[in-house]
Amino acid sequence: MLARTAEDIVGAQNVVNMPSTAYGTIGNAPNSSFLFLSRRTGMYINSSLVEARQELSGPEVPDTKTAVYQLLAIGLFWILSKIPTLWAYLQLLFNIPPEWPMRVFPSLNSYIKSHPYSCLSYASIVFFGPMTFAIPPVVLQDLTVHILLNLTYLSHGMASDRPLARYYHSSSSTYVLAFAPAICRFEVVFSWLENAASVYNQWTTNHMPLIILRLLAAALSVYIVLGLLWLWT
């Protein structure tokens, strides 16, 4: 159907583009009325051809440049609509009194005193990084091995406890994991935590604000420990 319509359009355009002498002559002289009528008809056919081509080609798609300008205009209107809200926030920010640290410190100190262990845990995680999460597996591993070792004494030698004993009496931290039974090892977890800690240390040492944040976390941890041991007793 579309192909047939395209052929009709091309044929009609060829008829319109024919020279004026092809429409006929009367007495070897051009018929002016016939030529005028044929030109008006040709203009009407040309406008019809343009409309038919637009219908065949479909709606026009705006170019990328126009779409970008439209998005920028929408963003500009959104920013302008938020100016009163931003101005209110800026007024609150500049109206903060300069002695606000002295007002915040008592409230913060009372919160730390009421939640010392949770604050110590958060500060330790920030300072030590992912290696902080290695403490629970280590404690669980040691506790499991020690319990199993003591349970073997109930069997009176019928169960082999050599790997457990080597782990229990070992003083070398390098080979401690090698002495533990396979079921009690967390080598995969420790390896993953070590890689994560390496990335964390490299990332924080490359940015001065993160180094300052870690040092503040260390100072907070020391303050909490001193408070738990001596200051708050």
Biotite code that builds the C-alpha atoms (Angstrom):
import biotite.structure as struc

atoms = struc.array([
    struc.Atom([0.000, 0.000, 0.000], chain_id="A", res_id=1, res_name="MET", atom_name="CA", element="C"),
    struc.Atom([2.788, 2.415, 0.911], chain_id="A", res_id=2, res_name="LEU", atom_name="CA", element="C"),
    struc.Atom([4.750, 1.502, -2.228], chain_id="A", res_id=3, res_name="ALA", atom_name="CA", element="C"),
    struc.Atom([1.713, 2.182, -4.404], chain_id="A", res_id=4, res_name="ARG", atom_name="CA", element="C"),
    struc.Atom([1.166, 5.555, -2.743], chain_id="A", res_id=5, res_name="THR", atom_name="CA", element="C"),
    struc.Atom([4.811, 6.496, -3.288], chain_id="A", res_id=6, res_name="ALA", atom_name="CA", element="C"),
    struc.Atom([4.533, 5.610, -7.005], chain_id="A", res_id=7, res_name="GLU", atom_name="CA", element="C"),
    struc.Atom([1.423, 7.784, -7.304], chain_id="A", res_id=8, res_name="ASP", atom_name="CA", element="C"),
    struc.Atom([3.244, 10.683, -5.648], chain_id="A", res_id=9, res_name="ILE", atom_name="CA", element="C"),
    struc.Atom([6.210, 10.400, -8.019], chain_id="A", res_id=10, res_name="VAL", atom_name="CA", element="C"),
    struc.Atom([3.916, 10.170, -11.049], chain_id="A", res_id=11, res_name="GLY", atom_name="CA", element="C"),
    struc.Atom([1.913, 13.200, -10.001], chain_id="A", res_id=12, res_name="ALA", atom_name="CA", element="C"),
    struc.Atom([5.087, 15.188, -9.413], chain_id="A", res_id=13, res_name="GLN", atom_name="CA", element="C"),
    struc.Atom([6.339, 14.310, -12.913], chain_id="A", res_id=14, res_name="ASN", atom_name="CA", element="C"),
    struc.Atom([3.090, 15.589, -14.358], chain_id="A", res_id=15, res_name="VAL", atom_name="CA", element="C"),
    struc.Atom([3.371, 18.835, -12.422], chain_id="A", res_id=16, res_name="VAL", atom_name="CA", element="C"),
    struc.Atom([6.979, 19.372, -13.528], chain_id="A", res_id=17, res_name="ASN", atom_name="CA", element="C"),
    struc.Atom([6.180, 19.007, -17.261], chain_id="A", res_id=18, res_name="MET", atom_name="CA", element="C"),
    struc.Atom([6.982, 22.074, -19.413], chain_id="A", res_id=19, res_name="PRO", atom_name="CA", element="C"),
    struc.Atom([4.231, 24.497, -20.174], chain_id="A", res_id=20, res_name="SER", atom_name="CA", element="C"),
    struc.Atom([4.209, 23.632, -23.909], chain_id="A", res_id=21, res_name="THR", atom_name="CA", element="C"),
    struc.Atom([3.083, 20.126, -23.094], chain_id="A", res_id=22, res_name="ALA", atom_name="CA", element="C"),
    struc.Atom([-0.335, 21.343, -21.941], chain_id="A", res_id=23, res_name="TYR", atom_name="CA", element="C"),
    struc.Atom([-1.309, 22.288, -25.479], chain_id="A", res_id=24, res_name="GLY", atom_name="CA", element="C"),
    struc.Atom([-1.344, 25.257, -27.801], chain_id="A", res_id=25, res_name="THR", atom_name="CA", element="C"),
    struc.Atom([-4.075, 26.917, -29.829], chain_id="A", res_id=26, res_name="ILE", atom_name="CA", element="C"),
    struc.Atom([-3.066, 28.348, -33.193], chain_id="A", res_id=27, res_name="GLY", atom_name="CA", element="C"),
    struc.Atom([0.664, 27.973, -32.477], chain_id="A", res_id=28, res_name="ASN", atom_name="CA", element="C"),
    struc.Atom([0.241, 30.366, -29.488], chain_id="A", res_id=29, res_name="ALA", atom_name="CA", element="C"),
    struc.Atom([0.069, 29.316, -25.838], chain_id="A", res_id=30, res_name="PRO", atom_name="CA", element="C"),
    struc.Atom([-3.348, 29.398, -24.289], chain_id="A", res_id=31, res_name="ASN", atom_name="CA", element="C"),
    struc.Atom([-2.850, 31.771, -21.314], chain_id="A", res_id=32, res_name="SER", atom_name="CA", element="C"),
    struc.Atom([-6.014, 30.721, -19.501], chain_id="A", res_id=33, res_name="SER", atom_name="CA", element="C"),
    struc.Atom([-5.092, 27.087, -19.770], chain_id="A", res_id=34, res_name="PHE", atom_name="CA", element="C"),
    struc.Atom([-1.552, 27.780, -18.547], chain_id="A", res_id=35, res_name="LEU", atom_name="CA", element="C"),
    struc.Atom([-2.833, 29.812, -15.571], chain_id="A", res_id=36, res_name="PHE", atom_name="CA", element="C"),
    struc.Atom([-5.234, 27.055, -14.607], chain_id="A", res_id=37, res_name="LEU", atom_name="CA", element="C"),
    struc.Atom([-2.562, 24.398, -14.978], chain_id="A", res_id=38, res_name="SER", atom_name="CA", element="C"),
    struc.Atom([-0.142, 26.317, -12.753], chain_id="A", res_id=39, res_name="ARG", atom_name="CA", element="C"),
    struc.Atom([-2.767, 26.772, -10.021], chain_id="A", res_id=40, res_name="ARG", atom_name="CA", element="C"),
    struc.Atom([-3.525, 23.070, -10.265], chain_id="A", res_id=41, res_name="THR", atom_name="CA", element="C"),
    struc.Atom([0.186, 22.281, -10.045], chain_id="A", res_id=42, res_name="GLY", atom_name="CA", element="C"),
    struc.Atom([0.557, 24.364, -6.879], chain_id="A", res_id=43, res_name="MET", atom_name="CA", element="C"),
    struc.Atom([-2.355, 22.530, -5.288], chain_id="A", res_id=44, res_name="TYR", atom_name="CA", element="C"),
    struc.Atom([-0.861, 19.173, -6.269], chain_id="A", res_id=45, res_name="ILE", atom_name="CA", element="C"),
    struc.Atom([2.545, 20.183, -4.849], chain_id="A", res_id=46, res_name="ASN", atom_name="CA", element="C"),
    struc.Atom([0.997, 21.068, -1.486], chain_id="A", res_id=47, res_name="SER", atom_name="CA", element="C"),
    struc.Atom([-0.834, 17.747, -1.509], chain_id="A", res_id=48, res_name="SER", atom_name="CA", element="C"),
    struc.Atom([2.433, 15.956, -2.274], chain_id="A", res_id=49, res_name="LEU", atom_name="CA", element="C"),
    struc.Atom([4.145, 17.617, 0.707], chain_id="A", res_id=50, res_name="VAL", atom_name="CA", element="C"),
    struc.Atom([1.340, 16.561, 3.032], chain_id="A", res_id=51, res_name="GLU", atom_name="CA", element="C"),
    struc.Atom([1.428, 13.013, 1.669], chain_id="A", res_id=52, res_name="ALA", atom_name="CA", element="C"),
    struc.Atom([5.190, 12.781, 2.196], chain_id="A", res_id=53, res_name="ARG", atom_name="CA", element="C"),
    struc.Atom([4.831, 13.977, 5.780], chain_id="A", res_id=54, res_name="GLN", atom_name="CA", element="C"),
    struc.Atom([2.195, 11.311, 6.424], chain_id="A", res_id=55, res_name="GLU", atom_name="CA", element="C"),
    struc.Atom([4.446, 8.613, 4.944], chain_id="A", res_id=56, res_name="LEU", atom_name="CA", element="C"),
    struc.Atom([7.583, 9.715, 6.814], chain_id="A", res_id=57, res_name="SER", atom_name="CA", element="C"),
    struc.Atom([5.807, 10.010, 10.178], chain_id="A", res_id=58, res_name="GLY", atom_name="CA", element="C"),
    struc.Atom([6.153, 12.709, 12.826], chain_id="A", res_id=59, res_name="PRO", atom_name="CA", element="C"),
    struc.Atom([9.349, 14.698, 13.004], chain_id="A", res_id=60, res_name="GLU", atom_name="CA", element="C"),
    struc.Atom([11.767, 13.760, 15.806], chain_id="A", res_id=61, res_name="VAL", atom_name="CA", element="C"),
    struc.Atom([13.499, 16.698, 17.534], chain_id="A", res_id=62, res_name="PRO", atom_name="CA", element="C"),
    struc.Atom([17.264, 16.688, 17.350], chain_id="A", res_id=63, res_name="ASP", atom_name="CA", element="C"),
    struc.Atom([19.559, 16.147, 20.332], chain_id="A", res_id=64, res_name="THR", atom_name="CA", element="C"),
    struc.Atom([20.454, 19.819, 20.653], chain_id="A", res_id=65, res_name="LYS", atom_name="CA", element="C"),
    struc.Atom([16.811, 20.824, 21.043], chain_id="A", res_id=66, res_name="THR", atom_name="CA", element="C"),
    struc.Atom([16.222, 18.088, 23.627], chain_id="A", res_id=67, res_name="ALA", atom_name="CA", element="C"),
    struc.Atom([19.237, 19.248, 25.659], chain_id="A", res_id=68, res_name="VAL", atom_name="CA", element="C"),
    struc.Atom([18.012, 22.840, 25.620], chain_id="A", res_id=69, res_name="TYR", atom_name="CA", element="C"),
    struc.Atom([14.590, 21.702, 26.785], chain_id="A", res_id=70, res_name="GLN", atom_name="CA", element="C"),
    struc.Atom([16.102, 19.733, 29.676], chain_id="A", res_id=71, res_name="LEU", atom_name="CA", element="C"),
    struc.Atom([18.254, 22.710, 30.676], chain_id="A", res_id=72, res_name="LEU", atom_name="CA", element="C"),
    struc.Atom([15.208, 24.953, 30.653], chain_id="A", res_id=73, res_name="ALA", atom_name="CA", element="C"),
    struc.Atom([13.283, 22.507, 32.859], chain_id="A", res_id=74, res_name="ILE", atom_name="CA", element="C"),
    struc.Atom([16.216, 22.320, 35.287], chain_id="A", res_id=75, res_name="GLY", atom_name="CA", element="C"),
    struc.Atom([16.501, 26.111, 35.394], chain_id="A", res_id=76, res_name="LEU", atom_name="CA", element="C"),
    struc.Atom([12.801, 26.472, 36.169], chain_id="A", res_id=77, res_name="PHE", atom_name="CA", element="C"),
    struc.Atom([13.119, 23.864, 38.939], chain_id="A", res_id=78, res_name="TRP", atom_name="CA", element="C"),
    struc.Atom([16.082, 25.705, 40.511], chain_id="A", res_id=79, res_name="ILE", atom_name="CA", element="C"),
    struc.Atom([14.218, 28.999, 40.355], chain_id="A", res_id=80, res_name="LEU", atom_name="CA", element="C"),
    struc.Atom([11.228, 27.406, 42.082], chain_id="A", res_id=81, res_name="SER", atom_name="CA", element="C"),
    struc.Atom([13.496, 26.198, 44.931], chain_id="A", res_id=82, res_name="LYS", atom_name="CA", element="C"),
    struc.Atom([15.156, 29.565, 45.576], chain_id="A", res_id=83, res_name="ILE", atom_name="CA", element="C"),
    struc.Atom([12.893, 30.476, 48.544], chain_id="A", res_id=84, res_name="PRO", atom_name="CA", element="C"),
    struc.Atom([13.613, 27.149, 50.246], chain_id="A", res_id=85, res_name="THR", atom_name="CA", element="C"),
    struc.Atom([17.369, 27.461, 49.653], chain_id="A", res_id=86, res_name="LEU", atom_name="CA", element="C"),
    struc.Atom([17.333, 31.017, 50.960], chain_id="A", res_id=87, res_name="TRP", atom_name="CA", element="C"),
    struc.Atom([15.589, 29.887, 54.145], chain_id="A", res_id=88, res_name="ALA", atom_name="CA", element="C"),
    struc.Atom([18.249, 27.193, 54.708], chain_id="A", res_id=89, res_name="TYR", atom_name="CA", element="C"),
    struc.Atom([21.042, 29.711, 54.118], chain_id="A", res_id=90, res_name="LEU", atom_name="CA", element="C"),
    struc.Atom([19.522, 32.081, 56.649], chain_id="A", res_id=91, res_name="GLN", atom_name="CA", element="C"),
    struc.Atom([19.401, 29.300, 59.233], chain_id="A", res_id=92, res_name="LEU", atom_name="CA", element="C"),
    struc.Atom([23.018, 28.422, 58.459], chain_id="A", res_id=93, res_name="LEU", atom_name="CA", element="C"),
    struc.Atom([24.334, 31.958, 58.847], chain_id="A", res_id=94, res_name="PHE", atom_name="CA", element="C"),
    struc.Atom([22.252, 32.593, 61.959], chain_id="A", res_id=95, res_name="ASN", atom_name="CA", element="C"),
    struc.Atom([23.954, 29.776, 63.906], chain_id="A", res_id=96, res_name="ILE", atom_name="CA", element="C"),
    struc.Atom([25.755, 31.358, 66.873], chain_id="A", res_id=97, res_name="PRO", atom_name="CA", element="C"),
    struc.Atom([29.554, 31.007, 66.973], chain_id="A", res_id=98, res_name="PRO", atom_name="CA", element="C"),
    struc.Atom([29.439, 29.332, 70.388], chain_id="A", res_id=99, res_name="GLU", atom_name="CA", element="C"),
    struc.Atom([27.504, 26.323, 69.058], chain_id="A", res_id=100, res_name="TRP", atom_name="CA", element="C"),
    struc.Atom([30.352, 23.837, 69.836], chain_id="A", res_id=101, res_name="PRO", atom_name="CA", element="C"),
    struc.Atom([30.066, 24.676, 73.526], chain_id="A", res_id=102, res_name="MET", atom_name="CA", element="C"),
    struc.Atom([26.344, 23.935, 73.355], chain_id="A", res_id=103, res_name="ARG", atom_name="CA", element="C"),
    struc.Atom([26.737, 20.709, 71.402], chain_id="A", res_id=104, res_name="VAL", atom_name="CA", element="C"),
    struc.Atom([29.551, 19.204, 73.505], chain_id="A", res_id=105, res_name="PHE", atom_name="CA", element="C"),
    struc.Atom([27.516, 18.619, 76.715], chain_id="A", res_id=106, res_name="PRO", atom_name="CA", element="C"),
    struc.Atom([24.731, 16.868, 74.795], chain_id="A", res_id=107, res_name="SER", atom_name="CA", element="C"),
    struc.Atom([27.229, 14.768, 72.849], chain_id="A", res_id=108, res_name="LEU", atom_name="CA", element="C"),
    struc.Atom([29.156, 13.884, 75.992], chain_id="A", res_id=109, res_name="ASN", atom_name="CA", element="C"),
    struc.Atom([25.996, 12.777, 77.785], chain_id="A", res_id=110, res_name="SER", atom_name="CA", element="C"),
    struc.Atom([25.032, 10.596, 74.829], chain_id="A", res_id=111, res_name="TYR", atom_name="CA", element="C"),
    struc.Atom([28.490, 8.969, 74.789], chain_id="A", res_id=112, res_name="ILE", atom_name="CA", element="C"),
    struc.Atom([28.262, 8.283, 78.520], chain_id="A", res_id=113, res_name="LYS", atom_name="CA", element="C"),
    struc.Atom([24.848, 6.675, 78.150], chain_id="A", res_id=114, res_name="SER", atom_name="CA", element="C"),
    struc.Atom([25.915, 4.566, 75.110], chain_id="A", res_id=115, res_name="HIS", atom_name="CA", element="C"),
    struc.Atom([29.661, 3.989, 75.579], chain_id="A", res_id=116, res_name="PRO", atom_name="CA", element="C"),
    struc.Atom([29.975, 0.544, 74.008], chain_id="A", res_id=117, res_name="TYR", atom_name="CA", element="C"),
    struc.Atom([28.043, 1.331, 70.849], chain_id="A", res_id=118, res_name="SER", atom_name="CA", element="C"),
    struc.Atom([30.005, 4.572, 70.352], chain_id="A", res_id=119, res_name="CYS", atom_name="CA", element="C"),
    struc.Atom([33.256, 2.696, 70.967], chain_id="A", res_id=120, res_name="LEU", atom_name="CA", element="C"),
    struc.Atom([32.285, 0.088, 68.378], chain_id="A", res_id=121, res_name="SER", atom_name="CA", element="C"),
    struc.Atom([31.450, 2.701, 65.748], chain_id="A", res_id=122, res_name="TYR", atom_name="CA", element="C"),
    struc.Atom([34.631, 4.675, 66.395], chain_id="A", res_id=123, res_name="ALA", atom_name="CA", element="C"),
    struc.Atom([36.734, 1.505, 66.240], chain_id="A", res_id=124, res_name="SER", atom_name="CA", element="C"),
    struc.Atom([35.171, 0.511, 62.925], chain_id="A", res_id=125, res_name="ILE", atom_name="CA", element="C"),
    struc.Atom([35.967, 3.930, 61.461], chain_id="A", res_id=126, res_name="VAL", atom_name="CA", element="C"),
    struc.Atom([39.579, 3.885, 62.697], chain_id="A", res_id=127, res_name="PHE", atom_name="CA", element="C"),
    struc.Atom([40.572, 0.249, 62.121], chain_id="A", res_id=128, res_name="PHE", atom_name="CA", element="C"),
    struc.Atom([38.401, -0.333, 59.083], chain_id="A", res_id=129, res_name="GLY", atom_name="CA", element="C"),
    struc.Atom([37.172, -3.763, 57.970], chain_id="A", res_id=130, res_name="PRO", atom_name="CA", element="C"),
    struc.Atom([39.698, -5.563, 60.187], chain_id="A", res_id=131, res_name="MET", atom_name="CA", element="C"),
    struc.Atom([37.423, -4.741, 63.117], chain_id="A", res_id=132, res_name="THR", atom_name="CA", element="C"),
    struc.Atom([35.030, -7.398, 61.845], chain_id="A", res_id=133, res_name="PHE", atom_name="CA", element="C"),
    struc.Atom([37.792, -10.011, 62.214], chain_id="A", res_id=134, res_name="ALA", atom_name="CA", element="C"),
    struc.Atom([37.482, -9.907, 66.005], chain_id="A", res_id=135, res_name="ILE", atom_name="CA", element="C"),
    struc.Atom([34.217, -11.912, 66.240], chain_id="A", res_id=136, res_name="PRO", atom_name="CA", element="C"),
    struc.Atom([35.476, -14.779, 64.004], chain_id="A", res_id=137, res_name="PRO", atom_name="CA", element="C"),
    struc.Atom([38.745, -14.957, 65.962], chain_id="A", res_id=138, res_name="VAL", atom_name="CA", element="C"),
    struc.Atom([36.914, -15.085, 69.281], chain_id="A", res_id=139, res_name="VAL", atom_name="CA", element="C"),
    struc.Atom([34.483, -17.670, 67.939], chain_id="A", res_id=140, res_name="LEU", atom_name="CA", element="C"),
    struc.Atom([37.328, -19.768, 66.549], chain_id="A", res_id=141, res_name="GLN", atom_name="CA", element="C"),
    struc.Atom([39.286, -19.722, 69.803], chain_id="A", res_id=142, res_name="ASP", atom_name="CA", element="C"),
    struc.Atom([36.199, -20.420, 71.876], chain_id="A", res_id=143, res_name="LEU", atom_name="CA", element="C"),
    struc.Atom([35.199, -23.372, 69.692], chain_id="A", res_id=144, res_name="THR", atom_name="CA", element="C"),
    struc.Atom([38.655, -24.932, 69.763], chain_id="A", res_id=145, res_name="VAL", atom_name="CA", element="C"),
    struc.Atom([39.024, -24.523, 73.513], chain_id="A", res_id=146, res_name="HIS", atom_name="CA", element="C"),
    struc.Atom([35.620, -26.050, 74.175], chain_id="A", res_id=147, res_name="ILE", atom_name="CA", element="C"),
    struc.Atom([36.357, -29.010, 71.910], chain_id="A", res_id=148, res_name="LEU", atom_name="CA", element="C"),
    struc.Atom([39.744, -29.512, 73.528], chain_id="A", res_id=149, res_name="LEU", atom_name="CA", element="C"),
    struc.Atom([38.231, -29.657, 76.977], chain_id="A", res_id=150, res_name="ASN", atom_name="CA", element="C"),
    struc.Atom([35.497, -31.995, 75.775], chain_id="A", res_id=151, res_name="LEU", atom_name="CA", element="C"),
    struc.Atom([38.120, -34.472, 74.544], chain_id="A", res_id=152, res_name="THR", atom_name="CA", element="C"),
    struc.Atom([39.293, -34.939, 78.124], chain_id="A", res_id=153, res_name="TYR", atom_name="CA", element="C"),
    struc.Atom([35.941, -36.549, 78.844], chain_id="A", res_id=154, res_name="LEU", atom_name="CA", element="C"),
    struc.Atom([36.689, -39.299, 76.315], chain_id="A", res_id=155, res_name="SER", atom_name="CA", element="C"),
    struc.Atom([39.809, -40.370, 78.282], chain_id="A", res_id=156, res_name="HIS", atom_name="CA", element="C"),
    struc.Atom([42.039, -40.674, 75.219], chain_id="A", res_id=157, res_name="GLY", atom_name="CA", element="C"),
    struc.Atom([39.521, -42.342, 72.889], chain_id="A", res_id=158, res_name="MET", atom_name="CA", element="C"),
    struc.Atom([39.349, -39.188, 70.701], chain_id="A", res_id=159, res_name="ALA", atom_name="CA", element="C"),
    struc.Atom([42.443, -37.693, 69.109], chain_id="A", res_id=160, res_name="SER", atom_name="CA", element="C"),
    struc.Atom([43.117, -34.174, 70.348], chain_id="A", res_id=161, res_name="ASP", atom_name="CA", element="C"),
    struc.Atom([46.541, -33.555, 68.831], chain_id="A", res_id=162, res_name="ARG", atom_name="CA", element="C"),
    struc.Atom([45.487, -30.744, 66.419], chain_id="A", res_id=163, res_name="PRO", atom_name="CA", element="C"),
    struc.Atom([43.460, -29.101, 69.155], chain_id="A", res_id=164, res_name="LEU", atom_name="CA", element="C"),
    struc.Atom([46.306, -29.350, 71.635], chain_id="A", res_id=165, res_name="ALA", atom_name="CA", element="C"),
    struc.Atom([48.798, -27.881, 69.163], chain_id="A", res_id=166, res_name="ARG", atom_name="CA", element="C"),
    struc.Atom([46.439, -24.989, 68.560], chain_id="A", res_id=167, res_name="TYR", atom_name="CA", element="C"),
    struc.Atom([45.744, -24.499, 72.247], chain_id="A", res_id=168, res_name="TYR", atom_name="CA", element="C"),
    struc.Atom([49.375, -24.482, 73.378], chain_id="A", res_id=169, res_name="HIS", atom_name="CA", element="C"),
    struc.Atom([50.803, -22.629, 70.365], chain_id="A", res_id=170, res_name="SER", atom_name="CA", element="C"),
    struc.Atom([52.443, -19.279, 71.108], chain_id="A", res_id=171, res_name="SER", atom_name="CA", element="C"),
    struc.Atom([53.196, -18.397, 67.473], chain_id="A", res_id=172, res_name="SER", atom_name="CA", element="C"),
    struc.Atom([50.501, -16.223, 65.908], chain_id="A", res_id=173, res_name="SER", atom_name="CA", element="C"),
    struc.Atom([51.782, -17.068, 62.421], chain_id="A", res_id=174, res_name="THR", atom_name="CA", element="C"),
    struc.Atom([50.957, -20.769, 62.569], chain_id="A", res_id=175, res_name="TYR", atom_name="CA", element="C"),
    struc.Atom([47.949, -20.624, 64.865], chain_id="A", res_id=176, res_name="VAL", atom_name="CA", element="C"),
    struc.Atom([45.457, -21.101, 62.043], chain_id="A", res_id=177, res_name="LEU", atom_name="CA", element="C"),
    struc.Atom([47.439, -24.036, 60.653], chain_id="A", res_id=178, res_name="ALA", atom_name="CA", element="C"),
    struc.Atom([47.068, -25.902, 63.954], chain_id="A", res_id=179, res_name="PHE", atom_name="CA", element="C"),
    struc.Atom([43.279, -25.490, 64.071], chain_id="A", res_id=180, res_name="ALA", atom_name="CA", element="C"),
    struc.Atom([41.015, -28.202, 62.638], chain_id="A", res_id=181, res_name="PRO", atom_name="CA", element="C"),
    struc.Atom([39.569, -27.545, 59.206], chain_id="A", res_id=182, res_name="ALA", atom_name="CA", element="C"),
    struc.Atom([36.056, -27.150, 60.575], chain_id="A", res_id=183, res_name="ILE", atom_name="CA", element="C"),
    struc.Atom([37.226, -24.378, 62.918], chain_id="A", res_id=184, res_name="CYS", atom_name="CA", element="C"),
    struc.Atom([39.055, -22.256, 60.337], chain_id="A", res_id=185, res_name="ARG", atom_name="CA", element="C"),
    struc.Atom([37.825, -18.999, 58.825], chain_id="A", res_id=186, res_name="PHE", atom_name="CA", element="C"),
    struc.Atom([40.615, -18.530, 56.298], chain_id="A", res_id=187, res_name="GLU", atom_name="CA", element="C"),
    struc.Atom([38.268, -17.346, 53.539], chain_id="A", res_id=188, res_name="VAL", atom_name="CA", element="C"),
    struc.Atom([36.704, -14.752, 55.825], chain_id="A", res_id=189, res_name="VAL", atom_name="CA", element="C"),
    struc.Atom([40.100, -13.530, 57.038], chain_id="A", res_id=190, res_name="PHE", atom_name="CA", element="C"),
    struc.Atom([41.428, -13.293, 53.486], chain_id="A", res_id=191, res_name="SER", atom_name="CA", element="C"),
    struc.Atom([38.445, -11.235, 52.357], chain_id="A", res_id=192, res_name="TRP", atom_name="CA", element="C"),
    struc.Atom([38.747, -8.924, 55.360], chain_id="A", res_id=193, res_name="LEU", atom_name="CA", element="C"),
    struc.Atom([42.459, -8.444, 54.718], chain_id="A", res_id=194, res_name="GLU", atom_name="CA", element="C"),
    struc.Atom([41.843, -7.401, 51.111], chain_id="A", res_id=195, res_name="ASN", atom_name="CA", element="C"),
    struc.Atom([39.053, -5.057, 52.175], chain_id="A", res_id=196, res_name="ALA", atom_name="CA", element="C"),
    struc.Atom([41.294, -3.505, 54.834], chain_id="A", res_id=197, res_name="ALA", atom_name="CA", element="C"),
    struc.Atom([44.048, -2.929, 52.272], chain_id="A", res_id=198, res_name="SER", atom_name="CA", element="C"),
    struc.Atom([41.653, -1.106, 49.956], chain_id="A", res_id=199, res_name="VAL", atom_name="CA", element="C"),
    struc.Atom([40.235, 0.891, 52.878], chain_id="A", res_id=200, res_name="TYR", atom_name="CA", element="C"),
    struc.Atom([43.690, 2.011, 54.040], chain_id="A", res_id=201, res_name="ASN", atom_name="CA", element="C"),
    struc.Atom([44.783, 3.004, 50.552], chain_id="A", res_id=202, res_name="GLN", atom_name="CA", element="C"),
    struc.Atom([41.570, 4.912, 49.921], chain_id="A", res_id=203, res_name="TRP", atom_name="CA", element="C"),
    struc.Atom([41.645, 6.840, 53.190], chain_id="A", res_id=204, res_name="THR", atom_name="CA", element="C"),
    struc.Atom([45.345, 7.708, 53.060], chain_id="A", res_id=205, res_name="THR", atom_name="CA", element="C"),
    struc.Atom([44.879, 9.329, 49.653], chain_id="A", res_id=206, res_name="ASN", atom_name="CA", element="C"),
    struc.Atom([42.335, 11.832, 51.011], chain_id="A", res_id=207, res_name="HIS", atom_name="CA", element="C"),
    struc.Atom([43.198, 14.177, 53.873], chain_id="A", res_id=208, res_name="MET", atom_name="CA", element="C"),
    struc.Atom([39.590, 14.635, 55.155], chain_id="A", res_id=209, res_name="PRO", atom_name="CA", element="C"),
    struc.Atom([39.282, 10.859, 55.581], chain_id="A", res_id=210, res_name="LEU", atom_name="CA", element="C"),
    struc.Atom([42.573, 10.732, 57.494], chain_id="A", res_id=211, res_name="ILE", atom_name="CA", element="C"),
    struc.Atom([41.300, 13.460, 59.834], chain_id="A", res_id=212, res_name="ILE", atom_name="CA", element="C"),
    struc.Atom([38.070, 11.516, 60.307], chain_id="A", res_id=213, res_name="LEU", atom_name="CA", element="C"),
    struc.Atom([39.983, 8.362, 61.253], chain_id="A", res_id=214, res_name="ARG", atom_name="CA", element="C"),
    struc.Atom([42.149, 10.288, 63.716], chain_id="A", res_id=215, res_name="LEU", atom_name="CA", element="C"),
    struc.Atom([39.064, 11.813, 65.324], chain_id="A", res_id=216, res_name="LEU", atom_name="CA", element="C"),
    struc.Atom([37.579, 8.328, 65.628], chain_id="A", res_id=217, res_name="ALA", atom_name="CA", element="C"),
    struc.Atom([40.790, 7.131, 67.307], chain_id="A", res_id=218, res_name="ALA", atom_name="CA", element="C"),
    struc.Atom([40.705, 10.050, 69.748], chain_id="A", res_id=219, res_name="ALA", atom_name="CA", element="C"),
    struc.Atom([37.069, 9.307, 70.539], chain_id="A", res_id=220, res_name="LEU", atom_name="CA", element="C"),
    struc.Atom([37.904, 5.647, 71.160], chain_id="A", res_id=221, res_name="SER", atom_name="CA", element="C"),
    struc.Atom([40.699, 6.573, 73.573], chain_id="A", res_id=222, res_name="VAL", atom_name="CA", element="C"),
    struc.Atom([38.403, 9.009, 75.370], chain_id="A", res_id=223, res_name="TYR", atom_name="CA", element="C"),
    struc.Atom([35.694, 6.351, 75.782], chain_id="A", res_id=224, res_name="ILE", atom_name="CA", element="C"),
    struc.Atom([38.178, 3.755, 77.054], chain_id="A", res_id=225, res_name="VAL", atom_name="CA", element="C"),
    struc.Atom([39.631, 6.207, 79.571], chain_id="A", res_id=226, res_name="LEU", atom_name="CA", element="C"),
    struc.Atom([36.138, 7.172, 80.636], chain_id="A", res_id=227, res_name="GLY", atom_name="CA", element="C"),
    struc.Atom([35.106, 3.555, 81.172], chain_id="A", res_id=228, res_name="LEU", atom_name="CA", element="C"),
    struc.Atom([38.237, 2.778, 83.183], chain_id="A", res_id=229, res_name="LEU", atom_name="CA", element="C"),
    struc.Atom([38.825, 5.917, 85.259], chain_id="A", res_id=230, res_name="TRP", atom_name="CA", element="C"),
    struc.Atom([36.932, 9.090, 84.324], chain_id="A", res_id=231, res_name="LEU", atom_name="CA", element="C"),
    struc.Atom([33.325, 7.944, 84.663], chain_id="A", res_id=232, res_name="TRP", atom_name="CA", element="C"),
    struc.Atom([33.692, 5.617, 87.632], chain_id="A", res_id=233, res_name="THR", atom_name="CA", element="C"),
])
